[in-house]
Amino acid sequence: MNDRNEPRFRVRARHTDSTITVYQAYRREIGGPAARLGRFPSSWKRDRMTWIKPSFLWMMYRCGWGTKEGQETVLAIEIHREGFLWALRNACLSHHVPALHGDQASWKRQLRQAPARVQWDPERDLHLNPLPHRSLQLGLAGEAAARYADEWIAGIEDVTPLAREIHGLVRAGQLDAAAGLLPEERPFVLDDEVLARLRA
């Protein structure tokens, strides 16, 4: 994870031949039923953009190890690989890059029309400090959010206890033990064409 030769833009995730695991954090009223049912409850808002994160440690940074208000339940959501790839192929970068988008008006038009958007944020270490390479965040709205909720989910697990255990080890200075509990995140291979469109 601290490899200086790590590419700046690369999707790293826990994945199999058919699925990829992403993370989200919700208040207990949504996270609890989602983990029990294997799908989001009716109170889950379909009309809002939802952000999924393949990086466990970036999720820990975002939710404060599950301590932030409204993010107390951390979910590992296994989704079908085809759905994840569909979202990336139909995504637009969340910020304007002239070499990719041309003028700003063209980018804004693409952003409005795209059912998904990508942003790259610094990956995090066990202390949640930023690393030189980037972690993918994938925002889903409209058709993408509906497909995510209705078609792509293969399973949902409440990993809040794992987050708390790792956090406790980090706080105790037991970094090797903490690292040993992290989900194994390997490079997720993307077509060069897809990644080229999404590099910041």
N, C-alpha and C positions, 0 to 999 in steps of 0.2 A: 504493500500500500504506500510505502514511502520511497519506492523506486524512482530515482531521478530520471530514468529512461522511459517512464510511463508516458504514453501519448497524452497530449493536452485534452483532446476530445476522444473519448471512448466510452461506450456503454459497458458497464460492469454490473453483473447481476447474478443472482442465484437462478439457474435455469436448467431445464432438461431439453430433450429433443422436441418436446411439444408445448412446454410452458415456460413462463418467466415469472418470477416473484417480484412484486412491487409492494411498497409500503405506504400506508396512510394512517393518520391519527385522528380520532373522533372523540366526541363526548361519549360517556358511557351509554347513554340512551340509544345511540346509533351503533357504536362499536360492539356492545354486548350482543344485541340481537343479530347483527351481521355475522359474528363468529359462530353463534349457535345455529343460524339458519343456512349459512353458506351463501347468503345473498343480502343485499341491502334492504332494510325495512322500508315501509311506505313513507316514513318520515324523512328519508334521504332525498335531498333536493336535486331533481333531475334538471332543473332549469339553471343551475349554477355551474360554473366551470369547476371541475375537480382535478386536483393535481396528484399524479402518482409518481413515486420515486423508487427506482431500482436499488438505490444505495441505503442500506440499513443505517450507517453512521450519519448520512445526511439527514435522514428522518429523525435520528436522535437529536441532531443539532436543531432541527426545526421545531420539535415538540418538547425539547428539554428533558429527554429520557422519559417522556410521558407525564411530566409534571405541570405543563402549561395548561391553563384553563381552556376547556373545550377540546383538549387533545390528550386526555387521560388514558384512552384505550388505543394501543398501537396494534394495527392489523397488518399481517403478512397476507397479501392477496395474490394467489396463484392464478394467472390468466393465460389464455391460449396464445401461443407465439404468433399465430396468424393475426390475431387482433392487435397485438402490440405493433407488429410490422405495418398493418394497415394504418394505424394512427401515425406512425412515423412518416409513412409515404404521403400522407395527407396533411402533414403538419407544416406550420410556418414558424420561423424563428420569432421569438417574442420581442426582439429589438431589431432595428434597421441596420442592415449591412449593405452599403452601396454596391459592393462587388457582386452581391447575390441578388439584390432586389431592384437595382436601379434607383429611381428617385423615391423619396419618402411616400409620396402619394401611392405609388405602385405597391410598396410594402404594406401600407395601411389597408389597401384594397384586398391584398392577399390575406392579411391577418383577419379581416372581417369575414372572409369567405371560408377560411380553413376551419375544419371541425376540431383541430388539435394544434397546440403550439408547444414549442420546445424552448427551454432556456437551460443554460449551462452555468452552474454555480460551483465554487471551489469544493472539492471533496474534503472530507474531514477525517482527522485522526481520532484516537480514543479519547483525547482531551477535548475533542470537537474544535480543534484549531484548524484553520484552512491549510490545505495542501496545494502544491503548484498545479496539479491536474484537476479537471472538471468532472462534475457529476451531472447526469441528465435529469431534468425535471420535465415531465410531460403533462400538459394541461389538456383536458378533454371537455368539450362542450357540444351541445346539440346532438347530432347523429353519433359522434364518438362517445359521448357520455352515456347515451341510451344503449349503444352496442356493448360498452363496458359493463353496464349493470345487468343487461339482459342476456348477453351472448358469450362474453369472453371469460367470465369468472369460472374457474375450475374448483376453487376452494378458498376459504378464508380462515385464518388462524389468529387467535389473540396472542400476540407475542409480548404483551406488557410485562409478564413475569420475567421473561428473558431480558428485556430492556433494563428492568430494575436490578436483576442479578449482575449484569455486566457493569452497570453504573456503580453498584456497590463495590465491585472489585477494582474499578478504576479509582474510586475515591479512597480505597484502602492501599493504593499503590501496587496492586497485583496485576500489572499490565499484561504479563504473559498469559495468566489465567483468563483475563478478560478477552484477550485476542483469540484464545482458543475456543471461546463460545460464540464468536461472531459467525453469522451465516457465511458460507463460502461463496464469494462473488467472483466469477470468472468473466473474462472478456466475452461479450455477446457480439458475434460477428454480424456486421451489416454490409450490404452492398456499398461499394465506394460511391455510387451515384446518390444513394440515400444519405449517407453521411456527409458528402460534399455539400448537399443542399442545406444541411442543418448545422454545419460548423459555424461558430460565431466569428 
